[in-house]
Every structure is written in C-alpha cells, then in structure tokens.
Amino acid sequence: MAKKIIIGNWKMNPVDVKEAEVIAGKIVAGSDSLKKISIVVCPPFQYLERVGPIAKKKVVLGAQDCFFGGKGPYTGEVSPEMIKSMGVKYVIIGHSERRALGESDELINKKVGGALSVGLKVILCVGERSRDDSGEFLNFIKSQISQGLDKIKKSRLKNLLVAYEPIWAIGKDALHPATVQDVLEISIFIKKVLVDLFGREEGLKVPIVYGGSVDVNNCREFLTDGQADGLLVGRESLNPENFIKILKTANEL
Ligand code: PGA
C-alpha cells in the first residue's frame, strides 16, 4: 500500500518568518520517527528559503501556487523553476481561495502544465461551492478536472494528486467537514473521471486526498472508511501539537 500523504497548507500564515521557523521546527521534531507516511508543508513563498533547511528530509517542502511560465515580464509572479530551485517538491494549484480571486480553469490548466513540466508534484484542488439534489455539483467537479488537466500527457500523471476540497467544508466559516461517505463517494467519482480521461491503468494511480476542516478527531476515518490517500490540512497544520497528532494517527494505520 502506498504511504498516506499529509499536506499542511499554511495559507497566508503565520505573520512573520520567526514564527514560521518555530512551527516548522516543532513539526519536524515531532515527526522524525513517523516512517509510514509522507509529510508535506506548504508555507508562503516568502518563507520557503528559511523553512527549507528546517524541513530536512522527513518533511518535504511544498508551495501554495506558482505561475506557468519560466521567466519574463510577469510582475509579482513566481515560476515553477523558481520554487523548484528553493527545494520545493510539491505545489498546490487551483485552491478554491485562489479560484475565488479569479483564477480560471484555463489558467489553472496552464499552471498545472508548467509545474509538471519541471518535475514538480502537483496537488490539483477541486470541489463544489454547494450541493444540489440533482447532482449538478458532480458535473462541476468533473469539469474542473477535465479542464484543469486538458492536454496534460498521460506520462505526467505520476506526479499528480487530486485534492477534493468542497468549499462548504473549508476554513473557519465551514458548515461542517465532509462526511466519510462524501469523501468515499467523491474519491470514487474522481477516479472514474480520471479513468475516462486517461485510461484505467494511469487514472487509478492518481492519489486522491481530502481537505476541509480536517482535525485530530476526524482524520482517522477519512483515511480508513473514507479511503482517502491523504489529507490536505489547513488550520490544524499551523498548530504543531495538533498537526503532529494527525501525522501520528495517519502513521498508525
Ligand atoms: P481547513 O483548510 O483545514 O482550514 O478547513 C483546508 C484547505 O483549505 O486546504
């Protein structure tokens, strides 16, 4: 069985680099003996250089976004090559908080292509704003995946993860976390979409992770009954004690 992957998304936190170093140091110290899981921490771009050396081997560095091009006149953007040169291995693309700022599926598709082309592992986030009885939200998720992965070569899929992050379950204003049943059903649905796009062999290999109000109490069941291949953790990844408890729970499975 592949290792479960636990990804911490720090979003635009903490407010200064010193605190980032403290949080990273605690996470690294608390996770050293956890051999059965993969751990990724995604700080803001500005902290990558300082968190990188703390992360060492066990905790792998991720970024929360990147641009699609190599270099050029793109004020304020950060390229896949740049983050790669900082030691980043994973990049979150298409997070709902970026989509809410105006990122289209077309732009996300370019970013996915750019990141994969330099060998980064891409965590493509998808998820509906709300649910409806007729199941229209499934078409929405399907279209986010097919547009996000448009023209992506099958051979690149080994570096892809899909994160199911229903918007209604994310952040402090979340209605509630998804249920285990939701996670299981949507993971199967996403796998089916990937199989239809890329074929059975490649499609089934893509890990599907869940994100949205993951905490110490609910993490186990998402990974067991929900069959998630991993978790994308927001708020609780900034609390080293709780994040380590989540890591330990995943490591015990
Ligand atoms: P949350 O965020 O765990 O704070 O709900 C998850 C995410 O947005 O990735």
py3Dmol code that shows the C-alpha trace and the ligand (Angstrom):
import py3Dmol

protein = """\
ATOM      1  CA  MET A   1       0.000   0.000   0.000  1.00  0.00           C
ATOM      2  CA  ALA A   2       1.282   3.455  -0.886  1.00  0.00           C
ATOM      3  CA  LYS A   3       2.145   5.744   2.006  1.00  0.00           C
ATOM      4  CA  LYS A   4      -0.605   8.130   3.049  1.00  0.00           C
ATOM      5  CA  ILE A   5       0.367  11.729   2.410  1.00  0.00           C
ATOM      6  CA  ILE A   6      -0.432  14.511   4.862  1.00  0.00           C
ATOM      7  CA  ILE A   7      -0.079  18.008   3.454  1.00  0.00           C
ATOM      8  CA  GLY A   8      -0.118  21.141   5.603  1.00  0.00           C
ATOM      9  CA  ASN A   9      -1.374  24.266   3.840  1.00  0.00           C
ATOM     10  CA  TRP A  10      -0.360  27.278   5.910  1.00  0.00           C
ATOM     11  CA  LYS A  11      -2.134  29.715   3.585  1.00  0.00           C
ATOM     12  CA  MET A  12      -1.132  33.361   4.352  1.00  0.00           C
ATOM     13  CA  ASN A  13       0.196  32.459   7.818  1.00  0.00           C
ATOM     14  CA  PRO A  14       1.977  32.933  10.151  1.00  0.00           C
ATOM     15  CA  VAL A  15       2.588  36.694  10.234  1.00  0.00           C
ATOM     16  CA  ASP A  16       6.367  36.544  10.493  1.00  0.00           C
ATOM     17  CA  VAL A  17       9.193  34.292   9.451  1.00  0.00           C
ATOM     18  CA  LYS A  18      10.378  33.653  13.013  1.00  0.00           C
ATOM     19  CA  GLU A  19       7.067  32.071  13.887  1.00  0.00           C
ATOM     20  CA  ALA A  20       7.192  30.070  10.654  1.00  0.00           C
ATOM     21  CA  GLU A  21      10.559  28.688  11.738  1.00  0.00           C
ATOM     22  CA  VAL A  22       9.201  27.796  15.170  1.00  0.00           C
ATOM     23  CA  ILE A  23       6.182  25.969  13.727  1.00  0.00           C
ATOM     24  CA  ALA A  24       8.317  24.127  11.172  1.00  0.00           C
ATOM     25  CA  GLY A  25      10.857  23.173  13.843  1.00  0.00           C
ATOM     26  CA  LYS A  26       8.170  21.691  16.080  1.00  0.00           C
ATOM     27  CA  ILE A  27       6.595  19.745  13.223  1.00  0.00           C
ATOM     28  CA  VAL A  28       9.956  18.335  12.164  1.00  0.00           C
ATOM     29  CA  ALA A  29      10.903  17.399  15.729  1.00  0.00           C
ATOM     30  CA  GLY A  30       7.573  15.684  16.309  1.00  0.00           C
ATOM     31  CA  SER A  31       7.506  13.726  13.090  1.00  0.00           C
ATOM     32  CA  ASP A  32      11.010  12.335  12.892  1.00  0.00           C
ATOM     33  CA  SER A  33      10.062   8.770  13.748  1.00  0.00           C
ATOM     34  CA  LEU A  34       6.985   8.620  11.502  1.00  0.00           C
ATOM     35  CA  LYS A  35       8.229   6.394   8.732  1.00  0.00           C
ATOM     36  CA  LYS A  36       4.963   5.182   7.256  1.00  0.00           C
ATOM     37  CA  ILE A  37       3.621   8.467   5.894  1.00  0.00           C
ATOM     38  CA  SER A  38       4.750  11.255   3.589  1.00  0.00           C
ATOM     39  CA  ILE A  39       4.625  14.753   5.062  1.00  0.00           C
ATOM     40  CA  VAL A  40       4.474  17.980   3.077  1.00  0.00           C
ATOM     41  CA  VAL A  41       4.391  21.501   4.495  1.00  0.00           C
ATOM     42  CA  CYS A  42       3.377  24.399   2.257  1.00  0.00           C
ATOM     43  CA  PRO A  43       4.443  27.773   3.715  1.00  0.00           C
ATOM     44  CA  PRO A  44       4.011  31.092   1.895  1.00  0.00           C
ATOM     45  CA  PHE A  45       6.626  31.673  -0.848  1.00  0.00           C
ATOM     46  CA  GLN A  46       8.496  34.186   1.288  1.00  0.00           C
ATOM     47  CA  TYR A  47       9.262  31.620   3.979  1.00  0.00           C
ATOM     48  CA  LEU A  48      10.420  28.775   1.724  1.00  0.00           C
ATOM     49  CA  GLU A  49      14.075  29.659   1.994  1.00  0.00           C
ATOM     50  CA  ARG A  50      14.002  29.678   5.807  1.00  0.00           C
ATOM     51  CA  VAL A  51      11.676  26.708   6.303  1.00  0.00           C
ATOM     52  CA  GLY A  52      13.507  24.559   3.739  1.00  0.00           C
ATOM     53  CA  PRO A  53      16.642  23.866   5.807  1.00  0.00           C
ATOM     54  CA  ILE A  54      14.496  23.127   8.881  1.00  0.00           C
ATOM     55  CA  ALA A  55      12.283  20.708   6.969  1.00  0.00           C
ATOM     56  CA  LYS A  56      15.240  18.445   6.104  1.00  0.00           C
ATOM     57  CA  LYS A  57      14.373  15.028   4.735  1.00  0.00           C
ATOM     58  CA  LYS A  58      11.303  13.844   6.566  1.00  0.00           C
ATOM     59  CA  VAL A  59       9.170  16.907   5.934  1.00  0.00           C
ATOM     60  CA  VAL A  60       9.047  17.863   2.282  1.00  0.00           C
ATOM     61  CA  LEU A  61       8.559  21.427   1.103  1.00  0.00           C
ATOM     62  CA  GLY A  62       5.507  22.461  -0.916  1.00  0.00           C
ATOM     63  CA  ALA A  63       4.287  25.767  -2.330  1.00  0.00           C
ATOM     64  CA  GLN A  64       0.736  27.072  -2.412  1.00  0.00           C
ATOM     65  CA  ASP A  65       0.731  28.209  -6.033  1.00  0.00           C
ATOM     66  CA  CYS A  66       3.037  29.002  -8.937  1.00  0.00           C
ATOM     67  CA  PHE A  67       2.927  30.704 -12.287  1.00  0.00           C
ATOM     68  CA  PHE A  68       3.072  28.745 -15.557  1.00  0.00           C
ATOM     69  CA  GLY A  69       5.999  30.350 -17.353  1.00  0.00           C
ATOM     70  CA  GLY A  70       9.748  30.118 -16.923  1.00  0.00           C
ATOM     71  CA  LYS A  71      10.672  33.804 -16.725  1.00  0.00           C
ATOM     72  CA  GLY A  72       9.752  37.150 -18.184  1.00  0.00           C
ATOM     73  CA  PRO A  73       7.600  40.228 -17.732  1.00  0.00           C
ATOM     74  CA  TYR A  74       5.132  38.893 -15.150  1.00  0.00           C
ATOM     75  CA  THR A  75       5.318  41.281 -12.209  1.00  0.00           C
ATOM     76  CA  GLY A  76       4.632  39.612  -8.903  1.00  0.00           C
ATOM     77  CA  GLU A  77       4.590  36.067 -10.232  1.00  0.00           C
ATOM     78  CA  VAL A  78       6.751  33.151  -9.106  1.00  0.00           C
ATOM     79  CA  SER A  79       7.688  30.470 -11.619  1.00  0.00           C
ATOM     80  CA  PRO A  80       7.768  26.689 -11.177  1.00  0.00           C
ATOM     81  CA  GLU A  81      11.533  26.757 -11.766  1.00  0.00           C
ATOM     82  CA  MET A  82      11.996  29.343  -9.026  1.00  0.00           C
ATOM     83  CA  ILE A  83      10.203  27.321  -6.383  1.00  0.00           C
ATOM     84  CA  LYS A  84      11.951  24.174  -7.566  1.00  0.00           C
ATOM     85  CA  SER A  85      15.282  25.896  -7.074  1.00  0.00           C
ATOM     86  CA  MET A  86      14.247  26.615  -3.469  1.00  0.00           C
ATOM     87  CA  GLY A  87      13.873  22.913  -2.803  1.00  0.00           C
ATOM     88  CA  VAL A  88      10.115  22.711  -3.331  1.00  0.00           C
ATOM     89  CA  LYS A  89       8.807  19.307  -4.437  1.00  0.00           C
ATOM     90  CA  TYR A  90       5.025  19.820  -4.343  1.00  0.00           C
ATOM     91  CA  VAL A  91       2.781  22.662  -5.409  1.00  0.00           C
ATOM     92  CA  ILE A  92      -0.896  23.244  -4.675  1.00  0.00           C
ATOM     93  CA  ILE A  93      -2.694  24.521  -7.770  1.00  0.00           C
ATOM     94  CA  GLY A  94      -6.290  25.690  -8.114  1.00  0.00           C
ATOM     95  CA  HIS A  95      -7.076  26.054  -4.427  1.00  0.00           C
ATOM     96  CA  SER A  96     -10.610  27.428  -4.042  1.00  0.00           C
ATOM     97  CA  GLU A  97      -9.225  30.513  -2.315  1.00  0.00           C
ATOM     98  CA  ARG A  98      -7.242  31.303  -5.471  1.00  0.00           C
ATOM     99  CA  ARG A  99     -10.168  30.455  -7.706  1.00  0.00           C
ATOM    100  CA  ALA A 100     -12.211  32.925  -5.615  1.00  0.00           C
ATOM    101  CA  LEU A 101      -9.635  35.603  -6.510  1.00  0.00           C
ATOM    102  CA  GLY A 102     -10.319  34.998 -10.176  1.00  0.00           C
ATOM    103  CA  GLU A 103      -8.238  32.022 -11.302  1.00  0.00           C
ATOM    104  CA  SER A 104      -9.978  30.278 -14.175  1.00  0.00           C
ATOM    105  CA  ASP A 105      -9.765  26.622 -15.126  1.00  0.00           C
ATOM    106  CA  GLU A 106      -7.807  27.746 -18.169  1.00  0.00           C
ATOM    107  CA  LEU A 107      -5.169  29.489 -16.058  1.00  0.00           C
ATOM    108  CA  ILE A 108      -5.071  26.572 -13.631  1.00  0.00           C
ATOM    109  CA  ASN A 109      -4.523  24.217 -16.562  1.00  0.00           C
ATOM    110  CA  LYS A 110      -1.524  26.268 -17.694  1.00  0.00           C
ATOM    111  CA  LYS A 111      -0.114  26.267 -14.172  1.00  0.00           C
ATOM    112  CA  VAL A 112      -0.564  22.501 -13.873  1.00  0.00           C
ATOM    113  CA  GLY A 113       1.261  22.038 -17.191  1.00  0.00           C
ATOM    114  CA  GLY A 114       4.071  24.402 -16.202  1.00  0.00           C
ATOM    115  CA  ALA A 115       4.629  22.792 -12.826  1.00  0.00           C
ATOM    116  CA  LEU A 116       4.541  19.238 -14.154  1.00  0.00           C
ATOM    117  CA  SER A 117       6.945  20.118 -16.953  1.00  0.00           C
ATOM    118  CA  VAL A 118       9.699  20.964 -14.454  1.00  0.00           C
ATOM    119  CA  GLY A 119       9.084  17.825 -12.411  1.00  0.00           C
ATOM    120  CA  LEU A 120       7.095  19.293  -9.517  1.00  0.00           C
ATOM    121  CA  LYS A 121       4.343  17.208  -7.971  1.00  0.00           C
ATOM    122  CA  VAL A 122       1.024  18.951  -8.450  1.00  0.00           C
ATOM    123  CA  ILE A 123      -1.838  18.905  -5.950  1.00  0.00           C
ATOM    124  CA  LEU A 124      -4.797  19.962  -8.091  1.00  0.00           C
ATOM    125  CA  CYS A 125      -7.666  21.176  -5.893  1.00  0.00           C
ATOM    126  CA  VAL A 126     -11.257  20.705  -6.958  1.00  0.00           C
ATOM    127  CA  GLY A 127     -14.552  20.951  -5.130  1.00  0.00           C
ATOM    128  CA  GLU A 128     -18.038  22.380  -5.282  1.00  0.00           C
ATOM    129  CA  ARG A 129     -19.317  25.504  -3.554  1.00  0.00           C
ATOM    130  CA  SER A 130     -22.559  23.817  -2.560  1.00  0.00           C
ATOM    131  CA  ARG A 131     -24.516  20.645  -3.218  1.00  0.00           C
ATOM    132  CA  ASP A 132     -27.776  20.168  -5.064  1.00  0.00           C
ATOM    133  CA  ASP A 133     -30.198  17.257  -5.155  1.00  0.00           C
ATOM    134  CA  SER A 134     -29.928  16.736  -8.890  1.00  0.00           C
ATOM    135  CA  GLY A 135     -26.175  16.103  -8.701  1.00  0.00           C
ATOM    136  CA  GLU A 136     -25.163  19.084 -10.817  1.00  0.00           C
ATOM    137  CA  PHE A 137     -22.203  19.558  -8.468  1.00  0.00           C
ATOM    138  CA  LEU A 138     -20.707  16.358  -9.850  1.00  0.00           C
ATOM    139  CA  ASN A 139     -20.601  17.874 -13.322  1.00  0.00           C
ATOM    140  CA  PHE A 140     -18.899  20.886 -11.817  1.00  0.00           C
ATOM    141  CA  ILE A 141     -16.157  18.741 -10.254  1.00  0.00           C
ATOM    142  CA  LYS A 142     -15.802  16.751 -13.471  1.00  0.00           C
ATOM    143  CA  SER A 143     -15.362  19.904 -15.491  1.00  0.00           C
ATOM    144  CA  GLN A 144     -12.770  21.295 -13.055  1.00  0.00           C
ATOM    145  CA  ILE A 145     -10.765  18.100 -13.530  1.00  0.00           C
ATOM    146  CA  SER A 146     -11.113  17.800 -17.281  1.00  0.00           C
ATOM    147  CA  GLN A 147     -10.324  21.477 -17.871  1.00  0.00           C
ATOM    148  CA  GLY A 148      -7.556  21.545 -15.290  1.00  0.00           C
ATOM    149  CA  LEU A 149      -5.896  18.550 -16.948  1.00  0.00           C
ATOM    150  CA  ASP A 150      -6.656  19.465 -20.560  1.00  0.00           C
ATOM    151  CA  LYS A 151      -3.781  18.363 -22.854  1.00  0.00           C
ATOM    152  CA  ILE A 152      -1.765  17.035 -19.936  1.00  0.00           C
ATOM    153  CA  LYS A 153       0.124  13.980 -21.105  1.00  0.00           C
ATOM    154  CA  LYS A 154      -0.577  10.627 -19.511  1.00  0.00           C
ATOM    155  CA  SER A 155       3.113  10.255 -18.778  1.00  0.00           C
ATOM    156  CA  ARG A 156       2.937  13.275 -16.438  1.00  0.00           C
ATOM    157  CA  LEU A 157       0.231  11.756 -14.276  1.00  0.00           C
ATOM    158  CA  LYS A 158       2.671  10.055 -11.952  1.00  0.00           C
ATOM    159  CA  ASN A 159       3.334  13.495 -10.465  1.00  0.00           C
ATOM    160  CA  LEU A 160      -0.306  14.399  -9.979  1.00  0.00           C
ATOM    161  CA  LEU A 161      -2.526  14.291  -6.886  1.00  0.00           C
ATOM    162  CA  VAL A 162      -6.100  15.499  -6.826  1.00  0.00           C
ATOM    163  CA  ALA A 163      -7.408  17.132  -3.651  1.00  0.00           C
ATOM    164  CA  TYR A 164     -11.140  17.044  -3.087  1.00  0.00           C
ATOM    165  CA  GLU A 165     -11.871  20.202  -1.144  1.00  0.00           C
ATOM    166  CA  PRO A 166     -15.568  21.095  -1.044  1.00  0.00           C
ATOM    167  CA  ILE A 167     -15.717  24.836  -0.420  1.00  0.00           C
ATOM    168  CA  TRP A 168     -18.511  24.469   2.145  1.00  0.00           C
ATOM    169  CA  ALA A 169     -16.168  22.384   4.313  1.00  0.00           C
ATOM    170  CA  ILE A 170     -13.117  24.679   4.243  1.00  0.00           C
ATOM    171  CA  GLY A 171     -11.958  27.230   6.764  1.00  0.00           C
ATOM    172  CA  LYS A 172     -13.393  28.742   9.928  1.00  0.00           C
ATOM    173  CA  ASP A 173     -16.717  29.536   8.251  1.00  0.00           C
ATOM    174  CA  ALA A 174     -17.207  25.933   7.128  1.00  0.00           C
ATOM    175  CA  LEU A 175     -20.674  24.487   7.565  1.00  0.00           C
ATOM    176  CA  HIS A 176     -19.088  21.218   8.717  1.00  0.00           C
ATOM    177  CA  PRO A 177     -16.447  18.821   7.423  1.00  0.00           C
ATOM    178  CA  ALA A 178     -17.446  16.443   4.648  1.00  0.00           C
ATOM    179  CA  THR A 179     -18.740  13.114   5.896  1.00  0.00           C
ATOM    180  CA  VAL A 180     -16.755   9.950   5.419  1.00  0.00           C
ATOM    181  CA  GLN A 181     -19.414   8.884   2.930  1.00  0.00           C
ATOM    182  CA  ASP A 182     -18.945  12.132   0.957  1.00  0.00           C
ATOM    183  CA  VAL A 183     -15.194  11.573   0.809  1.00  0.00           C
ATOM    184  CA  LEU A 184     -15.549   7.972  -0.286  1.00  0.00           C
ATOM    185  CA  GLU A 185     -18.156   8.725  -2.958  1.00  0.00           C
ATOM    186  CA  ILE A 186     -16.323  11.693  -4.430  1.00  0.00           C
ATOM    187  CA  SER A 187     -12.973   9.842  -4.417  1.00  0.00           C
ATOM    188  CA  ILE A 188     -14.592   7.100  -6.470  1.00  0.00           C
ATOM    189  CA  PHE A 189     -16.181   9.695  -8.724  1.00  0.00           C
ATOM    190  CA  ILE A 190     -12.860  11.497  -9.268  1.00  0.00           C
ATOM    191  CA  LYS A 191     -11.134   8.195 -10.044  1.00  0.00           C
ATOM    192  CA  LYS A 192     -13.826   7.438 -12.630  1.00  0.00           C
ATOM    193  CA  VAL A 193     -13.333  10.848 -14.249  1.00  0.00           C
ATOM    194  CA  LEU A 194      -9.563  10.269 -14.380  1.00  0.00           C
ATOM    195  CA  VAL A 195     -10.020   6.769 -15.814  1.00  0.00           C
ATOM    196  CA  ASP A 196     -12.327   8.147 -18.512  1.00  0.00           C
ATOM    197  CA  LEU A 197      -9.749  10.797 -19.387  1.00  0.00           C
ATOM    198  CA  PHE A 198      -6.529   8.809 -19.152  1.00  0.00           C
ATOM    199  CA  GLY A 199      -7.389   5.128 -19.081  1.00  0.00           C
ATOM    200  CA  ARG A 200      -7.694   2.674 -16.246  1.00  0.00           C
ATOM    201  CA  GLU A 201      -4.061   1.978 -15.552  1.00  0.00           C
ATOM    202  CA  GLU A 202      -2.933   5.605 -15.266  1.00  0.00           C
ATOM    203  CA  GLY A 203      -6.173   7.024 -13.891  1.00  0.00           C
ATOM    204  CA  LEU A 204      -6.339   4.711 -10.909  1.00  0.00           C
ATOM    205  CA  LYS A 205      -2.797   5.534  -9.829  1.00  0.00           C
ATOM    206  CA  VAL A 206      -3.515   9.183  -9.057  1.00  0.00           C
ATOM    207  CA  PRO A 207      -3.811   9.683  -5.279  1.00  0.00           C
ATOM    208  CA  ILE A 208      -6.992  11.420  -4.128  1.00  0.00           C
ATOM    209  CA  VAL A 209      -6.657  13.398  -0.928  1.00  0.00           C
ATOM    210  CA  TYR A 210      -9.329  15.136   1.120  1.00  0.00           C
ATOM    211  CA  GLY A 211      -9.223  18.640   2.584  1.00  0.00           C
ATOM    212  CA  GLY A 212     -11.713  20.701   4.580  1.00  0.00           C
ATOM    213  CA  SER A 213     -11.822  21.080   8.388  1.00  0.00           C
ATOM    214  CA  VAL A 214      -9.591  18.061   8.948  1.00  0.00           C
ATOM    215  CA  ASP A 215      -8.705  17.763  12.628  1.00  0.00           C
ATOM    216  CA  VAL A 216      -7.364  15.378  15.223  1.00  0.00           C
ATOM    217  CA  ASN A 217     -10.764  13.782  15.747  1.00  0.00           C
ATOM    218  CA  ASN A 218     -11.879  13.190  12.181  1.00  0.00           C
ATOM    219  CA  CYS A 219      -8.595  12.489  10.379  1.00  0.00           C
ATOM    220  CA  ARG A 220      -8.568   8.747  11.014  1.00  0.00           C
ATOM    221  CA  GLU A 221     -11.925   7.989   9.461  1.00  0.00           C
ATOM    222  CA  PHE A 222     -11.198   9.924   6.271  1.00  0.00           C
ATOM    223  CA  LEU A 223      -8.150   7.735   5.756  1.00  0.00           C
ATOM    224  CA  THR A 224      -9.828   4.461   6.747  1.00  0.00           C
ATOM    225  CA  ASP A 225     -13.528   4.312   5.857  1.00  0.00           C
ATOM    226  CA  GLY A 226     -13.243   7.307   3.527  1.00  0.00           C
ATOM    227  CA  GLN A 227     -10.305   5.617   1.765  1.00  0.00           C
ATOM    228  CA  ALA A 228      -8.567   8.939   1.139  1.00  0.00           C
ATOM    229  CA  ASP A 229      -4.942   8.568   0.057  1.00  0.00           C
ATOM    230  CA  GLY A 230      -4.067  11.555   2.167  1.00  0.00           C
ATOM    231  CA  LEU A 231      -5.225  14.787   3.753  1.00  0.00           C
ATOM    232  CA  LEU A 232      -4.807  18.471   2.967  1.00  0.00           C
ATOM    233  CA  VAL A 233      -4.864  20.229   6.310  1.00  0.00           C
ATOM    234  CA  GLY A 234      -5.309  23.994   6.673  1.00  0.00           C
ATOM    235  CA  ARG A 235      -5.822  25.494  10.132  1.00  0.00           C
ATOM    236  CA  GLU A 236      -4.623  22.482  12.076  1.00  0.00           C
ATOM    237  CA  SER A 237      -1.292  22.468  10.217  1.00  0.00           C
ATOM    238  CA  LEU A 238      -0.423  25.755  11.946  1.00  0.00           C
ATOM    239  CA  ASN A 239      -0.875  24.154  15.335  1.00  0.00           C
ATOM    240  CA  PRO A 240       2.163  21.870  15.619  1.00  0.00           C
ATOM    241  CA  GLU A 241       0.730  19.816  18.519  1.00  0.00           C
ATOM    242  CA  ASN A 242      -2.459  19.032  16.650  1.00  0.00           C
ATOM    243  CA  PHE A 243      -0.729  18.561  13.313  1.00  0.00           C
ATOM    244  CA  ILE A 244       1.647  16.068  14.890  1.00  0.00           C
ATOM    245  CA  LYS A 245      -1.324  14.187  16.363  1.00  0.00           C
ATOM    246  CA  ILE A 246      -2.835  13.983  12.874  1.00  0.00           C
ATOM    247  CA  LEU A 247       0.503  12.755  11.495  1.00  0.00           C
ATOM    248  CA  LYS A 248       0.795  10.139  14.227  1.00  0.00           C
ATOM    249  CA  THR A 249      -2.747   8.920  13.617  1.00  0.00           C
ATOM    250  CA  ALA A 250      -2.026   8.504   9.908  1.00  0.00           C
ATOM    251  CA  ASN A 251       1.246   6.761  10.687  1.00  0.00           C
ATOM    252  CA  GLU A 252      -0.526   4.191  12.876  1.00  0.00           C
ATOM    253  CA  LEU A 253      -2.904   2.977  10.182  1.00  0.00           C
TER     254      LEU A 253
END
"""
ligand_1 = """\
9
PGA
P -9.015 23.966 6.655
O -8.431 24.309 5.194
O -8.383 22.677 7.083
O -8.630 25.118 7.493
O -10.512 23.816 6.504
C -8.187 23.310 4.250
C -7.701 23.916 2.943
O -8.222 24.950 2.525
O -6.778 23.382 2.310
"""
view = py3Dmol.view(width=600, height=400)
view.addModel(protein, "pdb")
view.setStyle({"model": 0}, {"cartoon": {"style": "trace"}})
view.addModel(ligand_1, "xyz")
view.setStyle({"model": 1}, {"stick": {}})
view.zoomTo()
view.show()
